[in-house]
Amino acid sequence: MNHCPLLLLGETGKNITPDKISGNAVKKLLKACDDHLKEVVTTMGITRVIGVGKYAEKRALLALKGLDVEIGTCWHPSPASPLANRNDGADWRANVRKILLAEHS
């Protein structure tokens, strides 16, 4: 699931991610997204969460603190990510396979 499944657009139509917004409005938005993630994980009995990118990992660590849930990360497949785009994406695919096939601790 997406931590914050909303599309936020600037005046020019450019995507704005929650980490690029400041103030009370974004704090409330992130709390609602964190609470929703925690509810889904708890309700479904999920024991492992993979954050796609460091930002998603950070939000999962905050939202799921105190729960018995393993949290990992893989690179975000963004066009802006040099890691994800190296070797025509082969390095990204290898990173995802490594994370998804890793044994749970």
MOPAC internal coordinates of N, CA, C and O (Angstrom, degrees):
PM7 1SCF
backbone

  N    0.0000 0     0.00 0     0.00 0    0    0    0
  C    1.4383 1     0.00 0     0.00 0    1    0    0
  C    1.5086 1   108.74 1     0.00 0    2    1    0
  O    1.2310 1   120.23 1   -23.89 1    3    2    1
  N    1.2801 1   117.17 1   156.11 1    3    2    1
  C    1.4550 1   122.53 1   177.63 1    5    3    2
  C    1.5242 1   108.48 1   -88.12 1    6    5    3
  O    1.2310 1   120.23 1   -49.24 1    7    6    5
  N    1.3192 1   117.16 1   130.76 1    7    6    5
  C    1.4678 1   121.45 1  -179.10 1    9    7    6
  C    1.5221 1   111.18 1   -55.85 1   10    9    7
  O    1.2310 1   120.23 1   134.14 1   11   10    9
  N    1.3184 1   117.17 1   -45.86 1   11   10    9
  C    1.4680 1   121.50 1  -179.63 1   13   11   10
  C    1.5287 1   107.85 1  -126.52 1   14   13   11
  O    1.2310 1   120.24 1   -93.07 1   15   14   13
  N    1.3321 1   117.14 1    86.93 1   15   14   13
  C    1.4701 1   120.46 1  -172.83 1   17   15   14
  C    1.5300 1   113.45 1   -80.31 1   18   17   15
  O    1.2310 1   120.91 1  -131.05 1   19   18   17
  N    1.3215 1   115.86 1    48.95 1   19   18   17
  C    1.4548 1   121.13 1   178.78 1   21   19   18
  C    1.5204 1   109.28 1  -122.02 1   22   21   19
  O    1.2310 1   120.80 1   -31.11 1   23   22   21
  N    1.3167 1   116.07 1   148.89 1   23   22   21
  C    1.4552 1   121.36 1   176.14 1   25   23   22
  C    1.5232 1   107.38 1  -103.84 1   26   25   23
  O    1.2310 1   120.73 1   -66.02 1   27   26   25
  N    1.3204 1   116.21 1   113.98 1   27   26   25
  C    1.4582 1   121.93 1   179.59 1   29   27   26
  C    1.5232 1   107.66 1  -109.03 1   30   29   27
  O    1.2310 1   120.66 1   -56.09 1   31   30   29
  N    1.3309 1   116.35 1   123.91 1   31   30   29
  C    1.4599 1   120.82 1  -175.82 1   33   31   30
  C    1.5208 1   111.34 1  -119.36 1   34   33   31
  O    1.2310 1   121.02 1   -37.65 1   35   34   33
  N    1.3300 1   115.66 1   142.35 1   35   34   33
  C    1.4559 1   121.90 1   174.52 1   37   35   34
  C    1.5205 1   110.09 1   -81.13 1   38   37   35
  O    1.2310 1   120.75 1     2.20 1   39   38   37
  N    1.3188 1   116.17 1  -177.80 1   39   38   37
  C    1.4685 1   121.32 1  -177.65 1   41   39   38
  C    1.5217 1   112.79 1   -59.97 1   42   41   39
  O    1.2310 1   120.30 1   149.39 1   43   42   41
  N    1.3212 1   117.03 1   -30.61 1   43   42   41
  C    1.4660 1   120.58 1  -178.98 1   45   43   42
  C    1.5247 1   112.81 1   -90.71 1   46   45   43
  O    1.2310 1   120.16 1  -179.43 1   47   46   45
  N    1.3313 1   117.29 1     0.57 1   47   46   45
  C    1.4534 1   121.40 1  -178.66 1   49   47   46
  C    1.5127 1   113.44 1    90.72 1   50   49   47
  O    1.2310 1   120.47 1  -176.18 1   51   50   49
  N    1.3265 1   116.71 1     3.82 1   51   50   49
  C    1.4696 1   121.05 1   179.14 1   53   51   50
  C    1.5225 1   109.79 1   -73.15 1   54   53   51
  O    1.2310 1   120.81 1   -41.46 1   55   54   53
  N    1.3379 1   116.05 1   138.54 1   55   54   53
  C    1.4605 1   122.19 1   177.92 1   57   55   54
  C    1.5269 1   109.79 1   -64.15 1   58   57   55
  O    1.2310 1   120.71 1   -47.28 1   59   58   57
  N    1.3212 1   116.26 1   132.72 1   59   58   57
  C    1.4625 1   121.78 1   176.43 1   61   59   58
  C    1.5191 1   107.26 1  -117.06 1   62   61   59
  O    1.2310 1   120.81 1   -59.99 1   63   62   61
  N    1.3159 1   116.05 1   120.01 1   63   62   61
  C    1.4603 1   120.48 1   179.30 1   65   63   62
  C    1.5289 1   109.16 1   -85.94 1   66   65   63
  O    1.2310 1   120.21 1   -28.02 1   67   66   65
  N    1.3390 1   117.20 1   151.98 1   67   66   65
  C    1.4719 1   120.13 1  -176.52 1   69   67   66
  C    1.5250 1   114.26 1   -55.72 1   70   69   67
  O    1.2310 1   119.97 1   151.38 1   71   70   69
  N    1.3338 1   117.67 1   -28.62 1   71   70   69
  C    1.4675 1   119.45 1   179.63 1   73   71   70
  C    1.5245 1   112.74 1   -70.93 1   74   73   71
  O    1.2310 1   120.14 1   170.68 1   75   74   73
  N    1.3374 1   117.34 1    -9.32 1   75   74   73
  C    1.4643 1   121.49 1   179.18 1   77   75   74
  C    1.5332 1   111.88 1   -98.75 1   78   77   75
  O    1.2310 1   120.36 1  -175.70 1   79   78   77
  N    1.3174 1   116.92 1     4.30 1   79   78   77
  C    1.4653 1   122.03 1  -178.33 1   81   79   78
  C    1.5228 1   108.06 1  -113.05 1   82   81   79
  O    1.2310 1   120.88 1   -34.33 1   83   82   81
  N    1.3219 1   115.93 1   145.67 1   83   82   81
  C    1.4656 1   118.72 1   178.01 1   85   83   82
  C    1.5261 1   109.75 1  -126.32 1   86   85   83
  O    1.2310 1   121.15 1    -9.66 1   87   86   85
  N    1.3167 1   115.41 1   170.34 1   87   86   85
  C    1.4547 1   120.75 1   175.93 1   89   87   86
  C    1.5150 1   113.46 1   101.22 1   90   89   87
  O    1.2310 1   121.57 1     0.10 1   91   90   89
  N    1.3331 1   114.60 1  -179.90 1   91   90   89
  C    1.4671 1   121.45 1  -176.69 1   93   91   90
  C    1.5200 1   113.48 1   -65.07 1   94   93   91
  O    1.2310 1   120.30 1   145.05 1   95   94   93
  N    1.3257 1   117.03 1   -34.95 1   95   94   93
  C    1.4668 1   119.71 1  -177.83 1   97   95   94
  C    1.5231 1   110.67 1   -59.98 1   98   97   95
  O    1.2310 1   120.44 1   135.25 1   99   98   97
  N    1.3328 1   116.76 1   -44.75 1   99   98   97
  C    1.4623 1   118.77 1  -178.95 1  101   99   98
  C    1.5276 1   111.06 1   -71.25 1  102  101   99
  O    1.2310 1   119.96 1   148.12 1  103  102  101
  N    1.3253 1   117.69 1   -31.88 1  103  102  101
  C    1.4690 1   119.88 1   176.74 1  105  103  102
  C    1.5233 1   110.37 1   -61.69 1  106  105  103
  O    1.2310 1   120.56 1   137.46 1  107  106  105
  N    1.3283 1   116.54 1   -42.54 1  107  106  105
  C    1.4709 1   120.76 1   178.49 1  109  107  106
  C    1.5281 1   110.59 1   -66.98 1  110  109  107
  O    1.2310 1   120.75 1   138.87 1  111  110  109
  N    1.3191 1   116.18 1   -41.13 1  111  110  109
  C    1.4625 1   120.91 1   179.22 1  113  111  110
  C    1.5298 1   110.52 1   -62.06 1  114  113  111
  O    1.2310 1   120.41 1   132.14 1  115  114  113
  N    1.3311 1   116.82 1   -47.86 1  115  114  113
  C    1.4634 1   120.22 1  -179.11 1  117  115  114
  C    1.5204 1   111.85 1   -65.19 1  118  117  115
  O    1.2310 1   119.99 1   143.73 1  119  118  117
  N    1.3239 1   117.63 1   -36.27 1  119  118  117
  C    1.4629 1   120.31 1   176.96 1  121  119  118
  C    1.5255 1   110.04 1   -62.90 1  122  121  119
  O    1.2310 1   120.57 1   135.73 1  123  122  121
  N    1.3316 1   116.51 1   -44.27 1  123  122  121
  C    1.4693 1   120.16 1   178.66 1  125  123  122
  C    1.5340 1   110.46 1   -62.22 1  126  125  123
  O    1.2310 1   120.33 1   138.22 1  127  126  125
  N    1.3285 1   116.97 1   -41.78 1  127  126  125
  C    1.4700 1   120.70 1   178.83 1  129  127  126
  C    1.5252 1   110.92 1   -66.60 1  130  129  127
  O    1.2310 1   120.30 1   137.39 1  131  130  129
  N    1.3427 1   117.03 1   -42.61 1  131  130  129
  C    1.4707 1   121.01 1   177.39 1  133  131  130
  C    1.5262 1   110.82 1   -61.04 1  134  133  131
  O    1.2310 1   120.84 1   134.42 1  135  134  133
  N    1.3365 1   115.99 1   -45.58 1  135  134  133
  C    1.4669 1   120.44 1   179.97 1  137  135  134
  C    1.5253 1   111.13 1   -61.41 1  138  137  135
  O    1.2310 1   120.62 1   139.50 1  139  138  137
  N    1.3318 1   116.41 1   -40.50 1  139  138  137
  C    1.4630 1   120.68 1   179.56 1  141  139  138
  C    1.5296 1   110.69 1   -65.00 1  142  141  139
  O    1.2310 1   120.32 1   135.95 1  143  142  141
  N    1.3314 1   116.98 1   -44.05 1  143  142  141
  C    1.4685 1   120.53 1   177.60 1  145  143  142
  C    1.5247 1   110.20 1   -58.82 1  146  145  143
  O    1.2310 1   120.50 1   134.14 1  147  146  145
  N    1.3147 1   116.64 1   -45.86 1  147  146  145
  C    1.4657 1   120.93 1  -179.84 1  149  147  146
  C    1.5282 1   110.70 1   -61.90 1  150  149  147
  O    1.2310 1   120.31 1   138.74 1  151  150  149
  N    1.3305 1   117.00 1   -41.26 1  151  150  149
  C    1.4687 1   120.94 1   179.60 1  153  151  150
  C    1.5301 1   111.11 1   -64.08 1  154  153  151
  O    1.2310 1   120.30 1   135.87 1  155  154  153
  N    1.3276 1   117.03 1   -44.13 1  155  154  153
  C    1.4666 1   120.79 1   179.77 1  157  155  154
  C    1.5287 1   110.48 1   -63.71 1  158  157  155
  O    1.2310 1   120.32 1   133.08 1  159  158  157
  N    1.3265 1   116.99 1   -46.92 1  159  158  157
  C    1.4673 1   121.23 1  -179.31 1  161  159  158
  C    1.5213 1   110.58 1   -61.38 1  162  161  159
  O    1.2310 1   120.39 1   135.48 1  163  162  161
  N    1.3250 1   116.86 1   -44.52 1  163  162  161
  C    1.4634 1   121.53 1  -179.25 1  165  163  162
  C    1.5270 1   111.25 1   -66.87 1  166  165  163
  O    1.2310 1   120.42 1   132.41 1  167  166  165
  N    1.3164 1   116.80 1   -47.59 1  167  166  165
  C    1.4640 1   121.82 1  -177.60 1  169  167  166
  C    1.5258 1   111.99 1   -62.42 1  170  169  167
  O    1.2310 1   120.94 1   139.33 1  171  170  169
  N    1.3290 1   115.81 1   -40.67 1  171  170  169
  C    1.4641 1   119.83 1  -176.67 1  173  171  170
  C    1.5272 1   113.16 1   -88.40 1  174  173  171
  O    1.2310 1   120.02 1   175.15 1  175  174  173
  N    1.3235 1   117.58 1    -4.85 1  175  174  173
  C    1.4609 1   120.22 1  -179.74 1  177  175  174
  C    1.5202 1   113.21 1    67.58 1  178  177  175
  O    1.2310 1   120.49 1  -148.07 1  179  178  177
  N    1.3051 1   116.68 1    31.93 1  179  178  177
  C    1.4614 1   121.93 1  -177.99 1  181  179  178
  C    1.5272 1   109.62 1   -70.31 1  182  181  179
  O    1.2310 1   120.66 1   -43.74 1  183  182  181
  N    1.3278 1   116.35 1   136.26 1  183  182  181
  C    1.4631 1   120.77 1  -178.32 1  185  183  182
  C    1.5294 1   112.81 1  -113.25 1  186  185  183
  O    1.2310 1   120.55 1   173.94 1  187  186  185
  N    1.3333 1   116.55 1    -6.06 1  187  186  185
  C    1.4645 1   120.05 1  -179.28 1  189  187  186
  C    1.5211 1   109.34 1  -144.49 1  190  189  187
  O    1.2310 1   121.14 1   -50.46 1  191  190  189
  N    1.3258 1   115.42 1   129.54 1  191  190  189
  C    1.4626 1   121.98 1   178.46 1  193  191  190
  C    1.5243 1   107.74 1  -124.58 1  194  193  191
  O    1.2310 1   120.71 1   -47.88 1  195  194  193
  N    1.3245 1   116.24 1   132.12 1  195  194  193
  C    1.4577 1   121.67 1   177.26 1  197  195  194
  C    1.5246 1   107.70 1  -112.04 1  198  197  195
  O    1.2310 1   120.83 1   -63.68 1  199  198  197
  N    1.3317 1   116.02 1   116.32 1  199  198  197
  C    1.4610 1   120.80 1   175.40 1  201  199  198
  C    1.5182 1   108.90 1   -81.54 1  202  201  199
  O    1.2310 1   120.45 1   -53.84 1  203  202  201
  N    1.3101 1   116.74 1   126.16 1  203  202  201
  C    1.4649 1   120.37 1   178.27 1  205  203  202
  C    1.5269 1   106.53 1   -86.86 1  206  205  203
  O    1.2310 1   121.39 1   -85.87 1  207  206  205
  N    1.3311 1   114.95 1    94.13 1  207  206  205
  C    1.4595 1   122.32 1  -174.59 1  209  207  206
  C    1.5236 1   110.67 1   102.66 1  210  209  207
  O    1.2310 1   121.04 1   -20.86 1  211  210  209
  N    1.3253 1   115.61 1   159.14 1  211  210  209
  C    1.4643 1   121.46 1  -177.46 1  213  211  210
  C    1.5274 1   112.17 1   -66.08 1  214  213  211
  O    1.2310 1   120.08 1   145.28 1  215  214  213
  N    1.3314 1   117.45 1   -34.72 1  215  214  213
  C    1.4628 1   119.89 1   179.52 1  217  215  214
  C    1.5300 1   110.27 1   -63.12 1  218  217  215
  O    1.2310 1   120.37 1   134.43 1  219  218  217
  N    1.3142 1   116.90 1   -45.57 1  219  218  217
  C    1.4721 1   120.72 1   179.37 1  221  219  218
  C    1.5230 1   110.84 1   -64.42 1  222  221  219
  O    1.2310 1   120.56 1   141.27 1  223  222  221
  N    1.3271 1   116.54 1   -38.73 1  223  222  221
  C    1.4646 1   119.65 1   177.12 1  225  223  222
  C    1.5318 1   110.23 1   -62.29 1  226  225  223
  O    1.2310 1   120.81 1   135.77 1  227  226  225
  N    1.3255 1   116.05 1   -44.23 1  227  226  225
  C    1.4752 1   120.75 1   179.98 1  229  227  226
  C    1.5256 1   111.22 1   -60.35 1  230  229  227
  O    1.2310 1   120.36 1   136.13 1  231  230  229
  N    1.3321 1   116.92 1   -43.87 1  231  230  229
  C    1.4737 1   120.25 1  -179.85 1  233  231  230
  C    1.5250 1   110.03 1   -65.77 1  234  233  231
  O    1.2310 1   119.89 1   139.71 1  235  234  233
  N    1.3326 1   117.82 1   -40.29 1  235  234  233
  C    1.4694 1   120.60 1   179.10 1  237  235  234
  C    1.5245 1   110.63 1   -64.04 1  238  237  235
  O    1.2310 1   120.46 1   137.72 1  239  238  237
  N    1.3296 1   116.72 1   -42.28 1  239  238  237
  C    1.4686 1   120.00 1   178.59 1  241  239  238
  C    1.5258 1   111.11 1   -59.99 1  242  241  239
  O    1.2310 1   120.44 1   139.00 1  243  242  241
  N    1.3296 1   116.77 1   -41.00 1  243  242  241
  C    1.4672 1   120.62 1   178.80 1  245  243  242
  C    1.5266 1   111.60 1   -69.84 1  246  245  243
  O    1.2310 1   120.74 1   132.62 1  247  246  245
  N    1.3218 1   116.20 1   -47.38 1  247  246  245
  C    1.4684 1   120.91 1  -174.70 1  249  247  246
  C    1.5224 1   112.61 1   -68.52 1  250  249  247
  O    1.2310 1   120.38 1   146.32 1  251  250  249
  N    1.3202 1   116.88 1   -33.68 1  251  250  249
  C    1.4648 1   120.63 1  -172.06 1  253  251  250
  C    1.5275 1   113.17 1  -105.43 1  254  253  251
  O    1.2310 1   120.86 1  -167.96 1  255  254  253
  N    1.3153 1   115.95 1    12.04 1  255  254  253
  C    1.4691 1   120.85 1   179.43 1  257  255  254
  C    1.5287 1   109.80 1   -55.49 1  258  257  255
  O    1.2310 1   121.16 1   -48.12 1  259  258  257
  N    1.3238 1   115.38 1   131.88 1  259  258  257
  C    1.4603 1   120.37 1   179.18 1  261  259  258
  C    1.5176 1   114.26 1    91.76 1  262  261  259
  O    1.2310 1   120.12 1   167.09 1  263  262  261
  N    1.3306 1   117.37 1   -12.91 1  263  262  261
  C    1.4664 1   120.41 1   177.04 1  265  263  262
  C    1.5286 1   108.96 1   -90.35 1  266  265  263
  O    1.2310 1   120.80 1   -25.52 1  267  266  265
  N    1.3089 1   116.07 1   154.48 1  267  266  265
  C    1.4586 1   121.15 1   178.26 1  269  267  266
  C    1.5294 1   108.80 1   -85.36 1  270  269  267
  O    1.2310 1   121.23 1  -108.56 1  271  270  269
  N    1.3364 1   115.25 1    71.44 1  271  270  269
  C    1.4571 1   122.17 1  -176.38 1  273  271  270
  C    1.5249 1   108.27 1  -131.40 1  274  273  271
  O    1.2310 1   120.78 1   -50.59 1  275  274  273
  N    1.3219 1   116.11 1   129.41 1  275  274  273
  C    1.4632 1   121.32 1   174.84 1  277  275  274
  C    1.5261 1   107.97 1   -79.52 1  278  277  275
  O    1.2310 1   120.40 1   -48.06 1  279  278  277
  N    1.3219 1   116.84 1   131.94 1  279  278  277
  C    1.4620 1   120.95 1  -179.17 1  281  279  278
  C    1.5234 1   108.72 1  -122.11 1  282  281  279
  O    1.2310 1   121.16 1   -53.18 1  283  282  281
  N    1.3224 1   115.38 1   126.82 1  283  282  281
  C    1.4592 1   121.79 1   178.63 1  285  283  282
  C    1.5139 1   109.92 1  -128.58 1  286  285  283
  O    1.2310 1   121.03 1     5.47 1  287  286  285
  N    1.3133 1   115.63 1  -174.53 1  287  286  285
  C    1.4598 1   119.76 1   179.11 1  289  287  286
  C    1.5246 1   110.46 1  -149.00 1  290  289  287
  O    1.2310 1   121.55 1   -26.39 1  291  290  289
  N    1.3176 1   114.64 1   153.61 1  291  290  289
  C    1.4557 1   121.56 1   169.09 1  293  291  290
  C    1.5260 1   106.71 1  -132.44 1  294  293  291
  O    1.2310 1   120.68 1   -14.52 1  295  294  293
  N    1.2950 1   116.31 1   165.48 1  295  294  293
  C    1.4592 1   119.71 1  -179.16 1  297  295  294
  C    1.5230 1   110.56 1   -64.06 1  298  297  295
  O    1.2310 1   120.57 1   -32.77 1  299  298  297
  N    1.3279 1   116.52 1   147.23 1  299  298  297
  C    1.4628 1   121.45 1   175.26 1  301  299  298
  C    1.5292 1   107.98 1   -81.31 1  302  301  299
  O    1.2310 1   119.98 1   -45.73 1  303  302  301
  N    1.3335 1   117.65 1   134.27 1  303  302  301
  C    1.4680 1   120.15 1  -177.29 1  305  303  302
  C    1.5309 1   113.79 1   -81.78 1  306  305  303
  O    1.2310 1   120.23 1  -143.53 1  307  306  305
  N    1.2998 1   117.17 1    36.47 1  307  306  305
  C    1.4604 1   122.00 1  -178.45 1  309  307  306
  C    1.5262 1   111.32 1   -71.49 1  310  309  307
  O    1.2310 1   120.16 1   -35.37 1  311  310  309
  N    1.3244 1   117.31 1   144.63 1  311  310  309
  C    1.4722 1   119.86 1   174.15 1  313  311  310
  C    1.5335 1   111.71 1   -59.85 1  314  313  311
  O    1.2310 1   120.20 1   158.24 1  315  314  313
  N    1.3335 1   117.21 1   -21.76 1  315  314  313
  C    1.4642 1   121.42 1  -179.49 1  317  315  314
  C    1.5287 1   112.75 1   -83.67 1  318  317  315
  O    1.2310 1   119.95 1   175.02 1  319  318  317
  N    1.3211 1   117.70 1    -4.98 1  319  318  317
  C    1.4660 1   121.07 1  -176.54 1  321  319  318
  C    1.5261 1   111.47 1   -93.27 1  322  321  319
  O    1.2310 1   120.30 1   -66.17 1  323  322  321
  N    1.3372 1   117.04 1   113.83 1  323  322  321
  C    1.4665 1   118.82 1   177.97 1  325  323  322
  C    1.5333 1   112.17 1   -61.49 1  326  325  323
  O    1.2310 1   120.06 1   142.65 1  327  326  325
  N    1.3261 1   117.50 1   -37.35 1  327  326  325
  C    1.4680 1   120.46 1   179.78 1  329  327  326
  C    1.5236 1   111.46 1   -62.91 1  330  329  327
  O    1.2310 1   120.96 1   135.93 1  331  330  329
  N    1.3250 1   115.77 1   -44.07 1  331  330  329
  C    1.4591 1   120.17 1  -176.50 1  333  331  330
  C    1.5266 1   112.26 1   -68.97 1  334  333  331
  O    1.2310 1   120.57 1   155.47 1  335  334  333
  N    1.3111 1   116.51 1   -24.53 1  335  334  333
  C    1.4591 1   119.92 1  -174.59 1  337  335  334
  C    1.5249 1   114.48 1  -101.64 1  338  337  335
  O    1.2310 1   120.73 1   176.79 1  339  338  337
  N    1.3220 1   116.22 1    -3.21 1  339  338  337
  C    1.4615 1   119.68 1   178.45 1  341  339  338
  C    1.5261 1   110.00 1   -63.11 1  342  341  339
  O    1.2310 1   120.61 1   -37.65 1  343  342  341
  N    1.3149 1   116.44 1   142.35 1  343  342  341
  C    1.4784 1   122.00 1   176.49 1  345  343  342
  C    1.5256 1   112.32 1    53.40 1  346  345  343
  O    1.2310 1   120.60 1  -137.05 1  347  346  345
  N    1.3205 1   116.46 1    42.95 1  347  346  345
  C    1.4737 1   122.34 1   179.80 1  349  347  346
  C    1.5258 1   112.66 1    55.34 1  350  349  347
  O    1.2310 1   120.32 1  -146.62 1  351  350  349
  N    1.3266 1   117.00 1    33.38 1  351  350  349
  C    1.4654 1   121.32 1   176.82 1  353  351  350
  C    1.5173 1   114.59 1    88.29 1  354  353  351
  O    1.2310 1   120.05 1   177.77 1  355  354  353
  N    1.3262 1   117.51 1    -2.23 1  355  354  353
  C    1.4752 1   120.01 1  -178.60 1  357  355  354
  C    1.5254 1   111.27 1   -63.09 1  358  357  355
  O    1.2310 1   120.34 1   141.39 1  359  358  357
  N    1.3287 1   116.95 1   -38.61 1  359  358  357
  C    1.4682 1   119.84 1   178.99 1  361  359  358
  C    1.5247 1   110.59 1   -65.37 1  362  361  359
  O    1.2310 1   120.36 1   141.39 1  363  362  361
  N    1.3406 1   116.92 1   -38.61 1  363  362  361
  C    1.4706 1   120.97 1   178.57 1  365  363  362
  C    1.5321 1   109.96 1   -63.75 1  366  365  363
  O    1.2310 1   120.63 1   133.62 1  367  366  365
  N    1.3202 1   116.41 1   -46.38 1  367  366  365
  C    1.4672 1   119.82 1   179.92 1  369  367  366
  C    1.5303 1   111.13 1   -60.95 1  370  369  367
  O    1.2310 1   120.44 1   140.05 1  371  370  369
  N    1.3242 1   116.76 1   -39.95 1  371  370  369
  C    1.4720 1   120.41 1   177.96 1  373  371  370
  C    1.5293 1   110.43 1   -64.95 1  374  373  371
  O    1.2310 1   120.34 1   140.39 1  375  374  373
  N    1.3372 1   116.96 1   -39.61 1  375  374  373
  C    1.4658 1   121.11 1   178.37 1  377  375  374
  C    1.5231 1   111.02 1   -62.46 1  378  377  375
  O    1.2310 1   120.39 1   135.28 1  379  378  377
  N    1.3156 1   116.86 1   -44.72 1  379  378  377
  C    1.4682 1   121.06 1  -179.88 1  381  379  378
  C    1.5285 1   110.14 1   -64.66 1  382  381  379
  O    1.2310 1   120.09 1   134.81 1  383  382  381
  N    1.3242 1   117.44 1   -45.19 1  383  382  381
  C    1.4724 1   119.75 1   178.06 1  385  383  382
  C    1.5257 1   111.03 1   -58.25 1  386  385  383
  O    1.2310 1   120.70 1   134.96 1  387  386  385
  N    1.3227 1   116.27 1   -45.04 1  387  386  385
  C    1.4631 1   121.05 1  -179.74 1  389  387  386
  C    1.5289 1   110.58 1   -58.31 1  390  389  387
  O    1.2310 1   119.98 1   135.09 1  391  390  389
  N    1.3098 1   117.65 1   -44.91 1  391  390  389
  C    1.4674 1   121.98 1  -178.59 1  393  391  390
  C    1.5277 1   110.66 1   -68.87 1  394  393  391
  O    1.2310 1   120.34 1   132.90 1  395  394  393
  N    1.3208 1   116.96 1   -47.10 1  395  394  393
  C    1.4647 1   120.15 1  -176.07 1  397  395  394
  C    1.5217 1   112.81 1   -69.25 1  398  397  395
  O    1.2310 1   120.17 1   150.25 1  399  398  397
  N    1.3210 1   117.29 1   -29.75 1  399  398  397
  C    1.4604 1   120.30 1  -178.38 1  401  399  398
  C    1.5254 1   113.29 1   -92.79 1  402  401  399
  O    1.2310 1   120.40 1   175.24 1  403  402  401
  N    1.3270 1   116.84 1    -4.76 1  403  402  401
  C    1.4703 1   120.48 1   179.52 1  405  403  402
  C    1.5228 1   109.84 1   -64.52 1  406  405  403
  O    1.2310 1   121.17 1   -37.27 1  407  406  405
  N    1.2937 1   115.37 1   142.73 1  407  406  405
  C    1.4676 1   119.79 1   177.54 1  409  407  406
  C    1.5162 1   109.25 1   -71.58 1  410  409  407
  O    1.2310 1   121.34 1   -33.33 1  411  410  409
  N    1.3118 1   115.04 1   146.67 1  411  410  409
  C    1.4629 1   120.01 1   175.54 1  413  411  410
  C    1.5123 1   108.83 1   -69.90 1  414  413  411
  O    1.2310 1   121.20 1   -34.39 1  415  414  413
  N    1.3473 1   115.31 1   145.61 1  415  414  413
  C    1.4716 1   117.86 1   178.05 1  417  415  414
  C    1.5030 1   111.78 1   -77.69 1  418  417  415
  O    1.2310 1   120.10 1   180.00 1  419  418  417

